[in-house]
Amino acid sequence: MMITIMMAGLIIAGILAWYMEGVKKNSARWIAIYSAFGFLVFFITSIISSPLSFSKLTVITRLSWIKSLNIEYALALDHLSIVLLLLTLFLALVCILVSWQEITEKTGFYYFNLLATFAGIIGVFSATDLFLFFFFWEVMLLPMTALIAIWGHENRHFAAIKFFIFTQVSSLLMLVAIIAMAYFHFSQTGKISFFYQDWLALNVPIELSRYLMLGFFIAFAVKLPSFPVHSWLPDAHTQAPTAGSVLLAGVLLKTGAYGLIRFVIFLFPQASQEFAPVAALLGVISILYGAKMAFAQHDLKRLIAYSSISHMGFVMLALFSFNAIAYQGAIITLIAHGLSSAALFSMAGMIYARLHTRDLNEMGGLWNSAPRMGGFALVFAAAAFGLPGLANFVGEFLSLVGAYQVFPVMVIFAALGLIGSAIYGMLLFQQCFQGPKTSDIIDLSPRELVITSSLFLLLVVFGLFPNLLFSSFTFIGVN
């Protein structure tokens, strides 16, 4: 019941933070940080002490929920979901720390929404009943929309509505596919089932599986996001509070990639292989388009947002290459991007707190007064464009090497994205920290040093020892 305990605990901690902020000022953030850290330690110790191997998807909770429709409260874990859950819980700590001084209004309600979003994400990464999965998919949407709409910047309402509409419309397509799949199970076996392992045993006709696969694919491509359903992301990132941007880039985008792996490629392997050239092409377009648009931005957060589209293009290309090396590259790219994008958005929030602007044209020469901040910014920018020794390099290199065996021409064009990422990464650093000095700022505080140092340490560790992440992953239908 460890997953249930974590989800319920985060919701209860959020409610308690909301209530206690009215009793004692600043108590909400302490409740949030203690609960997030406690559940991270709890999850790590539970996994280490568990007698289960989790080399395959292992059901850990299965209870009847809505008996009339045979809907179950079913949760399962494997190495993929465990790694993503660890990333989620770690970035929960980062989100709380970057919010420590930034959020000054309705702080109790803020931390409630933040913790509720993480509870929903934990459910998404562990649900193995598809109705339950859809429930958690919606649970994480509502508080995330509130974070943008209430605590965002000047155009926050527009960005929140756009984020909600894109996600909700695509989610309805997924819901239709879920219902159709359950009905097909009923027609084949005589009983309704939303249980994932029951669906894996079905022999779905290829004509039907093509349409069902597309229903899931569109929903997850929006959340990834992939070109051409990406336009919500730059607005949401730009207008969200710093923790909202960290949450979006570091974790929420990963739910789209997780869905592609678990519910598109695994459930519909033949239809996915037929669709692979189209998906790979969309990945390449995302890589090049995201890099080009990042280079054209003057808003710091918008630049980082477009870079996320580019990096997620590598994941799409790798997954639909149906190659074991590319798949491992996709997994480590997910983790590396989660860490590096969280670092860059945290840095953007720190700069905004000092200068009260996101415009790169109004920055410059910050290295003189904040060398520690400049040093970390340089490292994080280097990580984003794939400097060897850091985790992003391993992920993107393996993605391209594996995909080249299947789509050599596409990979040649995709590799140009690495050049583009180096250009916009250096542009970001140059305009912020080099050139004529615009103002003096305070260097990193101890709290900010904890954030940046921990993210940097993990990028180095996974860059030098990537087997810590993917040595035990397996992938069906690959060479």
Buried (B, 14 or more C-beta within 10 A) or exposed (E): EBBBEBBEBBBEBBBBBBBBBEEEEEBBBBBBBEBBBBBBEBBEEBBEEBEEEBEEBBBBBBEEBEEEEBBBBBBBBBBBBBBBBBBBBBBBBBBBBBBBEBBEEBBBBBBBBBBBBBBBBBBBBBBBBBBBBBBBBBBBBEBBBBBBBBBBBEEBEBBBBBBBEBBEEBBEBBBBBBBBBBEBBEEEEEEBBBBBBBBEEBEBEEEBBBEBBBBBBBBBBBBBBBBEBBEBBBBBBBBBBBBBBBBBBBBBBBBBBBBBBBBBBBBBBEBBEBBBEEBBBBBBBBBBBBBBBBBEBEBBBBBBBBBBBBBBBBBBBBBBBBBBBBBBBBBBBBBBBBBBBBBBBBBBBBBBBBBEBBEBEEBBBBBBBBEBBBBBBBBBBBBBBBBEEBBBBBBBBBBBBBBBBBBEEBBEBBBEBBEBBBBBBBBBBBBBBBEEEBEEBEBBEEEBBBBBEBBBEBBBBBBEEBEEBBEBBEBEBBE
